[in-house]
């Protein structure tokens, strides 16, 4: 662990968090609905948060609304996945007309953001040219950006630029702006919010080969720390950066579970945190469900677990079910408010 990092532990929520903070027994996590009463220091020792430690200011500082989207009272934002691909791993690839209908249905069900992509990045997926990718997604972006904040899921700088011109507000790059040399310039010039994801290799076809981590949570956090520093040096503030640990992208089952369980470690970066576990193969490995489209229950379990560890955005296929589950979890933790 970085010598200046602390890992928040023993998260509290709702009235318990408020009482603990009032009595000086806990500190707010990123200014949100959670509080933490213990930390793990770089030596691995679990202790109360030490006074005046340099990490505490980063861990407790309230976050700005990502992309100007106001957060919910005590639950994450929901990002609905709109795949404009014929070979999506989740089995929900669709035509442009159907994708537009799907996006509107997700918004009606409570999605806060729509993530539109035209290239599958599943293991062994064949690459798609920027021209083909744009042909798939730009009409969908133009239609849906009128109704909600839209992010474009792409590794290609030319597609980023075209999507932003078509109405997208956010760039979501699984390569953390490493795949295309022009991507950093496009994002810096556009001054748009960006999502940086961890992936071991730049080629989805090799990302699951010879996977090994000594400490998956720490190694992923260090990688993202480096990418955030690169963007910050280009004038992109942390308030416009969201980090994603990249579940399923070059990870074993145990690595994915560790990344969810130790998600608060990423709070050291001072950025919004996104988690995308929906329908992924590690859920199938755990549950024994081979077909991705049948992994709804496991996906909901992982979404709730990530929410309980402080995730700010959940990227999901099953929007109505996820919103329903999150609303119930929010009521349990923070009380029910009619309407």
BELTANOR-V78620 format. One record per residue. N is the residue number from 0. SS is DSSP state (hx for helix, st for strand, lp for the rest). D_CENTER is the distance of its C-alpha to the mean C-alpha in Angstrom with 2 decimals. Layout:
# BELTANOR-V78620
n=N ss=SS d_center=D_CENTER
n=N ss=SS d_center=D_CENTER
This chain:
# BELTANOR-V78620
n=0 ss=lp d_center=21.67
n=1 ss=lp d_center=22.25
n=2 ss=lp d_center=25.45
n=3 ss=lp d_center=23.93
n=4 ss=lp d_center=20.89
n=5 ss=lp d_center=20.95
n=6 ss=st d_center=18.70
n=7 ss=st d_center=18.58
n=8 ss=st d_center=20.08
n=9 ss=st d_center=21.76
n=10 ss=st d_center=19.34
n=11 ss=st d_center=21.29
n=12 ss=st d_center=20.61
n=13 ss=hx d_center=22.96
n=14 ss=hx d_center=26.66
n=15 ss=hx d_center=26.55
n=16 ss=hx d_center=24.09
n=17 ss=hx d_center=26.27
n=18 ss=hx d_center=29.42
n=19 ss=hx d_center=28.22
n=20 ss=hx d_center=27.18
n=21 ss=hx d_center=30.48
n=22 ss=lp d_center=32.43
n=23 ss=lp d_center=30.84
n=24 ss=lp d_center=29.34
n=25 ss=lp d_center=25.64
n=26 ss=st d_center=23.45
n=27 ss=st d_center=20.60
n=28 ss=lp d_center=17.06
n=29 ss=lp d_center=15.67
n=30 ss=lp d_center=18.15
n=31 ss=lp d_center=16.40
n=32 ss=lp d_center=17.91
n=33 ss=st d_center=17.71
n=34 ss=st d_center=20.34
n=35 ss=st d_center=20.96
n=36 ss=st d_center=24.52
n=37 ss=st d_center=24.41
n=38 ss=st d_center=22.89
n=39 ss=st d_center=23.25
n=40 ss=lp d_center=24.95
n=41 ss=lp d_center=25.04
n=42 ss=lp d_center=28.02
n=43 ss=lp d_center=26.18
n=44 ss=lp d_center=28.22
n=45 ss=st d_center=26.91
n=46 ss=st d_center=28.38
n=47 ss=lp d_center=28.13
n=48 ss=lp d_center=26.29
n=49 ss=lp d_center=28.96
n=50 ss=lp d_center=30.28
n=51 ss=lp d_center=29.80
n=52 ss=lp d_center=27.36
n=53 ss=hx d_center=25.60
n=54 ss=hx d_center=22.11
n=55 ss=hx d_center=22.64
n=56 ss=hx d_center=22.48
n=57 ss=hx d_center=18.98
n=58 ss=hx d_center=17.81
n=59 ss=hx d_center=19.51
n=60 ss=lp d_center=19.22
n=61 ss=lp d_center=17.87
n=62 ss=lp d_center=14.94
n=63 ss=lp d_center=15.82
n=64 ss=lp d_center=14.33
n=65 ss=hx d_center=11.60
n=66 ss=hx d_center=13.51
n=67 ss=hx d_center=16.18
n=68 ss=lp d_center=14.61
n=69 ss=lp d_center=16.15
n=70 ss=lp d_center=14.32
n=71 ss=lp d_center=15.92
n=72 ss=lp d_center=18.45
n=73 ss=lp d_center=16.82
n=74 ss=lp d_center=13.85
n=75 ss=lp d_center=10.26
n=76 ss=st d_center=9.99
n=77 ss=st d_center=9.83
n=78 ss=st d_center=8.84
n=79 ss=st d_center=11.67
n=80 ss=st d_center=11.98
n=81 ss=st d_center=15.31
n=82 ss=st d_center=16.66
n=83 ss=lp d_center=19.81
n=84 ss=lp d_center=20.74
n=85 ss=lp d_center=23.63
n=86 ss=lp d_center=22.16
n=87 ss=lp d_center=18.69
n=88 ss=lp d_center=18.24
n=89 ss=lp d_center=17.51
n=90 ss=lp d_center=20.82
n=91 ss=lp d_center=19.76
n=92 ss=lp d_center=20.68
n=93 ss=lp d_center=22.91
n=94 ss=lp d_center=25.33
n=95 ss=hx d_center=24.71
n=96 ss=hx d_center=26.65
n=97 ss=hx d_center=24.90
n=98 ss=hx d_center=21.44
n=99 ss=hx d_center=22.58
n=100 ss=hx d_center=23.92
n=101 ss=hx d_center=20.78
n=102 ss=hx d_center=18.71
n=103 ss=hx d_center=21.33
n=104 ss=hx d_center=21.42
n=105 ss=hx d_center=17.72
n=106 ss=hx d_center=18.37
n=107 ss=hx d_center=21.46
n=108 ss=lp d_center=19.64
n=109 ss=lp d_center=17.37
n=110 ss=lp d_center=14.29
n=111 ss=lp d_center=13.31
n=112 ss=st d_center=11.82
n=113 ss=st d_center=12.77
n=114 ss=st d_center=11.20
n=115 ss=st d_center=14.41
n=116 ss=st d_center=15.13
n=117 ss=lp d_center=18.53
n=118 ss=lp d_center=18.23
n=119 ss=lp d_center=17.34
n=120 ss=lp d_center=15.70
n=121 ss=lp d_center=16.69
n=122 ss=lp d_center=19.11
n=123 ss=lp d_center=22.45
n=124 ss=lp d_center=21.36
n=125 ss=lp d_center=23.82
n=126 ss=lp d_center=22.75
n=127 ss=lp d_center=23.28
n=128 ss=lp d_center=25.08
n=129 ss=hx d_center=23.64
n=130 ss=hx d_center=26.56
n=131 ss=hx d_center=25.82
n=132 ss=hx d_center=22.11
n=133 ss=hx d_center=23.19
n=134 ss=hx d_center=25.87
n=135 ss=hx d_center=23.44
n=136 ss=hx d_center=20.85
n=137 ss=hx d_center=22.73
n=138 ss=hx d_center=24.84
n=139 ss=hx d_center=21.89
n=140 ss=hx d_center=20.07
n=141 ss=hx d_center=23.41
n=142 ss=hx d_center=23.92
n=143 ss=hx d_center=20.62
n=144 ss=lp d_center=19.99
n=145 ss=lp d_center=23.10
n=146 ss=lp d_center=21.56
n=147 ss=lp d_center=17.98
n=148 ss=st d_center=15.37
n=149 ss=st d_center=14.41
n=150 ss=st d_center=12.02
n=151 ss=st d_center=13.60
n=152 ss=st d_center=12.11
n=153 ss=lp d_center=14.71
n=154 ss=lp d_center=16.02
n=155 ss=lp d_center=19.30
n=156 ss=hx d_center=20.44
n=157 ss=hx d_center=23.02
n=158 ss=hx d_center=20.63
n=159 ss=hx d_center=18.38
n=160 ss=hx d_center=21.61
n=161 ss=hx d_center=22.91
n=162 ss=hx d_center=19.86
n=163 ss=hx d_center=19.78
n=164 ss=hx d_center=23.50
n=165 ss=hx d_center=23.10
n=166 ss=lp d_center=21.02
n=167 ss=lp d_center=17.33
n=168 ss=lp d_center=15.89
n=169 ss=st d_center=12.61
n=170 ss=st d_center=12.33
n=171 ss=st d_center=9.44
n=172 ss=st d_center=11.04
n=173 ss=lp d_center=10.52
n=174 ss=lp d_center=13.40
n=175 ss=lp d_center=12.17
n=176 ss=lp d_center=15.28
n=177 ss=lp d_center=17.64
n=178 ss=lp d_center=18.85
n=179 ss=lp d_center=20.84
n=180 ss=lp d_center=23.01
n=181 ss=lp d_center=23.01
n=182 ss=hx d_center=19.27
n=183 ss=hx d_center=19.34
n=184 ss=hx d_center=22.41
n=185 ss=hx d_center=21.11
n=186 ss=hx d_center=18.07
n=187 ss=hx d_center=20.39
n=188 ss=hx d_center=23.09
n=189 ss=hx d_center=21.06
n=190 ss=lp d_center=19.59
n=191 ss=lp d_center=16.50
n=192 ss=st d_center=12.98
n=193 ss=st d_center=10.89
n=194 ss=st d_center=7.49
n=195 ss=st d_center=8.57
n=196 ss=st d_center=7.81
n=197 ss=lp d_center=10.38
n=198 ss=lp d_center=13.04
n=199 ss=lp d_center=16.54
n=200 ss=lp d_center=18.57
n=201 ss=lp d_center=18.52
n=202 ss=lp d_center=20.01
n=203 ss=lp d_center=18.26
n=204 ss=lp d_center=21.83
n=205 ss=lp d_center=22.15
n=206 ss=lp d_center=18.80
n=207 ss=lp d_center=20.01
n=208 ss=lp d_center=23.39
n=209 ss=lp d_center=24.63
n=210 ss=lp d_center=21.38
n=211 ss=lp d_center=22.15
n=212 ss=lp d_center=20.67
n=213 ss=lp d_center=22.80
n=214 ss=lp d_center=19.96
n=215 ss=hx d_center=16.58
n=216 ss=hx d_center=14.65
n=217 ss=hx d_center=16.82
n=218 ss=hx d_center=16.94
n=219 ss=hx d_center=13.23
n=220 ss=hx d_center=13.22
n=221 ss=hx d_center=16.33
n=222 ss=hx d_center=15.12
n=223 ss=hx d_center=12.26
n=224 ss=hx d_center=15.00
n=225 ss=hx d_center=17.21
n=226 ss=hx d_center=15.06
n=227 ss=hx d_center=14.46
n=228 ss=hx d_center=18.24
n=229 ss=hx d_center=19.06
n=230 ss=hx d_center=17.47
n=231 ss=hx d_center=19.02
n=232 ss=hx d_center=22.32
n=233 ss=lp d_center=22.17
n=234 ss=lp d_center=21.99
n=235 ss=lp d_center=18.32
n=236 ss=lp d_center=17.66
n=237 ss=hx d_center=14.73
n=238 ss=hx d_center=14.48
n=239 ss=hx d_center=13.45
n=240 ss=st d_center=10.81
n=241 ss=st d_center=7.07
n=242 ss=st d_center=6.15
n=243 ss=st d_center=4.24
n=244 ss=lp d_center=7.17
n=245 ss=lp d_center=7.83
n=246 ss=lp d_center=9.33
n=247 ss=lp d_center=12.54
n=248 ss=lp d_center=12.87
n=249 ss=lp d_center=15.95
n=250 ss=lp d_center=15.64
n=251 ss=lp d_center=18.30
n=252 ss=hx d_center=18.00
n=253 ss=hx d_center=18.71
n=254 ss=hx d_center=16.11
n=255 ss=hx d_center=13.29
n=256 ss=hx d_center=14.97
n=257 ss=hx d_center=15.43
n=258 ss=hx d_center=11.85
n=259 ss=hx d_center=11.14
n=260 ss=hx d_center=14.52
n=261 ss=lp d_center=14.18
n=262 ss=hx d_center=10.74
n=263 ss=hx d_center=12.83
n=264 ss=hx d_center=14.06
n=265 ss=hx d_center=11.19
n=266 ss=hx d_center=12.68
n=267 ss=hx d_center=15.46
n=268 ss=hx d_center=13.71
n=269 ss=lp d_center=13.99
n=270 ss=lp d_center=10.72
n=271 ss=st d_center=8.06
n=272 ss=st d_center=5.31
n=273 ss=st d_center=1.75
n=274 ss=st d_center=3.48
n=275 ss=lp d_center=5.59
n=276 ss=lp d_center=9.11
n=277 ss=lp d_center=11.13
n=278 ss=lp d_center=14.63
n=279 ss=lp d_center=14.05
n=280 ss=hx d_center=17.26
n=281 ss=hx d_center=16.88
n=282 ss=hx d_center=17.06
n=283 ss=hx d_center=20.17
n=284 ss=hx d_center=21.56
n=285 ss=hx d_center=21.37
n=286 ss=hx d_center=22.66
n=287 ss=lp d_center=25.02
n=288 ss=lp d_center=23.77
n=289 ss=lp d_center=24.12
n=290 ss=lp d_center=23.25
n=291 ss=hx d_center=19.55
n=292 ss=hx d_center=20.41
n=293 ss=hx d_center=21.97
n=294 ss=lp d_center=19.02
n=295 ss=hx d_center=18.16
n=296 ss=hx d_center=19.38
n=297 ss=hx d_center=17.54
n=298 ss=hx d_center=14.23
n=299 ss=hx d_center=15.06
n=300 ss=hx d_center=15.99
n=301 ss=hx d_center=12.76
n=302 ss=hx d_center=10.87
n=303 ss=hx d_center=13.57
n=304 ss=hx d_center=13.45
n=305 ss=hx d_center=9.85
n=306 ss=hx d_center=10.93
n=307 ss=hx d_center=14.06
n=308 ss=lp d_center=12.56
n=309 ss=lp d_center=11.10
n=310 ss=lp d_center=7.45
n=311 ss=lp d_center=7.55
n=312 ss=st d_center=5.53
n=313 ss=st d_center=5.90
n=314 ss=st d_center=6.31
n=315 ss=st d_center=9.93
n=316 ss=lp d_center=13.40
n=317 ss=lp d_center=15.50
n=318 ss=hx d_center=15.00
n=319 ss=hx d_center=18.36
n=320 ss=hx d_center=18.19
n=321 ss=hx d_center=14.74
n=322 ss=hx d_center=15.87
n=323 ss=hx d_center=19.16
n=324 ss=hx d_center=17.91
n=325 ss=hx d_center=15.76
n=326 ss=hx d_center=18.82
n=327 ss=hx d_center=21.05
n=328 ss=hx d_center=19.03
n=329 ss=hx d_center=19.02
n=330 ss=hx d_center=22.76
n=331 ss=hx d_center=23.46
n=332 ss=hx d_center=21.84
n=333 ss=hx d_center=22.91
n=334 ss=lp d_center=25.64
n=335 ss=lp d_center=26.17
n=336 ss=lp d_center=26.89
n=337 ss=lp d_center=28.70
n=338 ss=lp d_center=27.29
